[in-house]
Amino acid sequence: MIDFEKMRRYNGQKLGLFIFESVMAVVYIVLSIILLFTSYFSNSVITGWLRIFLGIVMGLYGLFRVYRAYVKIKENE
């Protein structure tokens, strides 16, 4: 659930940056899932082991960004 009192502590620039970072983390994770579990990119250059490697790397990077956003929230409490 969204805690609006905590959101008021952020100024506009910090809140915008936090939202952008969160959205980008979700984008990386979704792209990772698409690369690993669908055949959406099967007709492109990204095939075989390269697709799996990029999917794993993007997933890990997305999780890292989620962790980093979580740490920033905890620092501001």
N, C-alpha and C positions, 0 to 999 in steps of 0.2 A: 504494500500500500504506500502511496506517495505521502511523505510527511512535508506539508507545505511550510511549516515553521523552519525546518532545516533549509528548504529552498530559498527562503527569504534572506538567509545569511549570505547567500551568493550575490554578487553584483551581476549585472547583465552580461558582462563579458565572460565571467567565470561560468555562469549558468549555460551560456551558449556553447562554450568550449566543452563543458561536461556532456551536454546533449549530443554534440557532434562526435565526441569520443565514444560515447555509448552506442550511437547509431553505427559508427564505423566498425566497432567490435562485432555487432550483430551481422553486419554485411560480410565481414571476413568469415565468420562461423557459417553463415548460410552458403557462401560460395564454396567453402570447404566441403560442406555436406553435398552440394551439387556435384562437385568434382569427384568425390569419393563414391557416391551411391547412385548416381544417375548416368545415363549415356548421352547427356546433353552436348558434351564436347567431343563426342566420338568421331565426328567427321573433321576435326580440326588438327592442328599440329600437336596439341596436347593430348597424347595418347599413352597408353601403357604405364610404365613405371614413372614417367614424368608427371602424369595426371595424379597418380597416387602420392608421389612426393610433394607436389604442390598442394594437394588437398590436406595432407598432414601438416605441412609447414603453415599454411593459412589458418588451419584450425588451432594450432598451438599459439600462433600470433594473436588470433582473436581471443583466446582464453587469457593470454597475457594482458591484453588491453582491458578485458573485464576485470582482472585482478588489479591492474593499475588504477582503474576508476574506483574500485572498491577501497583501495588504500587512500585515495584522495578524499573520498567521503569520510572515512574514519579520521583522517587528519583534521578535517574541518569541524568535527563534533566537539 
